[in-house]
Amino acid sequence: MSKKDLGSNAYLDQQRAILNEALTDAGLDTLAVRGGHLRSPEGEHTEAMFMTSSYVFDSAAAAAARFSGENPGNVYSRYTNPTVRYFQERMALLEGGEAAVATASGMSAILSTCMALLKAGDHVVCSRSVFGTTNALFTKYLGKLGIETSFVTLTDLDSWRQALKPQTKLLFLETPSNPLCEVADVPAIAALARAQGAKLVVDNCFCSPALQKPLALGADIIVHSATKYLDGQGRCVGGVVVGAQADMDEVLAFVRTAGPTMSAFNAWVFLKGLETLRLRMDAHCASAQKLAEWLAGQSKIEQVYYAGLPNHPGHALAKQQQRGFGGVLSFKVVGDREAAWRFIDATRIFSITANLGDAKTTIVHPATTTHGRLSAEDKAQAGITENLIRLSVGLEDVNDLIADLARGVDAL
Ligand SMILES: *Cc1c(COP(=O)(O)O)cnc(C)c1O
């Protein structure tokens, strides 16, 4: 969002000045509740939902000045919308970036970043352990446009280094990874990107800014699926990109041209979600830790993957980079696919669904759902075995969640 796209008139300018002064040096919780919200002259207390596709002008001359960019302000909601702008400004504040651009989904946040920053002939290095659809976007669609992607092992710095080419423009990763909670050394990979003149993009979906600040760790751009923890209650699909003003100007230019815009309604829901983000994330982390420890003590559970366990290979790095270990964990049961399915089917509280980052705990069998389209070889490389189960730990009473896990263990 460049300066000329900010809603602007004497009243809003005054509101912005008051807000900016109040939020100087504010903590994360204050930014999550107050950040970005400019009141209209109606004096509403909560953020208003501007359900309007277009905006009117005082005169034909004013319309011309607005369209030409000579005067700042709203023209059409594919370009700017006040509620969407509140969300963008709040996300930029929370992630510590200069600007943010909201998008219709997490996938369109990734697509818009790539379309803004890449061209035919450019090369991308991407972690193998990314969201399955992200992998498909790079391989199938960007590949068709002449943008080649090499996939590397998230935790192996040498594999990142060896994949770099003179035409590498973008490095892309998720940390911690899904579903095995592998942790990337973000500062080290950011240094590789910088030396190459490439940009590091981090998908911060699993931690959210309440637990991890990738820009402070050296990343250039953050993408989010707002669908997950930013909403936190499984209601809306959305995404956001955060980074330097110059990069976000390019991303916004793509979004307003191609149209994967966030709706005002969804932006409003995400603003409400952000107000409780840190409280929710702390509760997700506390319960996930307890469930991981409980599972680790069961003889019918072969292995537990959660960076909060001291024996997890990413434990020390996660402690340095993250404020908490997150709400997602996975585990392998003793047995095969049939045993894993029996475990899942024996639970009563968990929802059997691939969604995550919800107040409701979800359970899924990655090998036949989220990662079902991978070849046997890719599954093996990603550690997705038939006896693996993923949990996204919700906000229910932790004792009830342990009781549900016990039903699964009893079925083994
Ligand atoms: C869900 C998800 C996405 C895609 O987001 P949508 O909002 O579903 O488009 C991207 N990255 C990660 C890590 C995700 O979990």
The ligand as a MOL file (V3000), in Angstrom:
LIG
                    3D

  0  0  0     0  0            999 V3000
M  V30 BEGIN CTAB
M  V30 COUNTS 15 15 0 0 0
M  V30 BEGIN ATOM
M  V30 1 C -3.3520 -23.5260 4.4850 0
M  V30 2 C -1.9760 -23.1330 4.1360 0
M  V30 3 C -1.6860 -22.4100 2.9740 0
M  V30 4 C -2.7520 -22.0510 1.9580 0
M  V30 5 O -3.6530 -21.1460 2.4850 0
M  V30 6 P -5.1820 -20.9980 1.9700 0
M  V30 7 O -5.7090 -19.9130 2.8270 0
M  V30 8 O -5.8350 -22.3310 2.1900 0
M  V30 9 O -5.1200 -20.6440 0.5310 0
M  V30 10 C -0.3770 -22.0280 2.7480 0
M  V30 11 N 0.6130 -22.3460 3.6220 0
M  V30 12 C 0.3710 -23.0660 4.7410 0
M  V30 13 C 1.4940 -23.3840 5.6530 0
M  V30 14 C -0.9260 -23.4850 5.0350 0
M  V30 15 O -1.1430 -24.2130 6.1470 0
M  V30 END ATOM
M  V30 BEGIN BOND
M  V30 1 1 1 2
M  V30 2 1 2 3
M  V30 3 2 2 14
M  V30 4 1 3 4
M  V30 5 2 3 10
M  V30 6 1 4 5
M  V30 7 1 5 6
M  V30 8 2 6 7
M  V30 9 1 6 8
M  V30 10 1 6 9
M  V30 11 1 10 11
M  V30 12 2 11 12
M  V30 13 1 12 13
M  V30 14 1 12 14
M  V30 15 1 14 15
M  V30 END BOND
M  V30 END CTAB
M  END
